[in-house]
Amino acid sequence: MPRFITFFSYSAASAKAMIEHPTDRSAAAKALVESLGGTQEAFYWMQGKHDGFLITNLPDGVAAAALAAAVGATGAVGGLETHQIYDHDEQEAIVKRAATAAKAYKPPTA
């Protein structure tokens, strides 16, 4: 299954609600991921541009987009940014395919 990383940021209202009534947001994310036929590999909070990220294994990019749409539509979370990520074996396959593609591609400057 393809692996994705999704960065997110909580709205001010969400942050306030979590401070006043702490809950396990990882469990909520896991339930969402599983509803899309996937598994949650990691859920972290962080400092910086985003408040956190989750790593998921999802059936396809459509499922990843549906996850972001479902969460974003609530208004509780914003700044959603999803990227497919690749392990070592997939990186090797990417480079091999790129070598083949590079032989077929003629840039505009050629």
Buried (B, 14 or more C-beta within 10 A) or exposed (E): EBBBBBBBBBBEEBEEBEEEEEEEBBEEBBEBBEEBEBEBEEBEEEEEEBBBBBBBBBEBEEBBEBBBEEBBEEEBBBEBEBEEEEEEEEEEEEEEEEEEEEEEEEEEEE
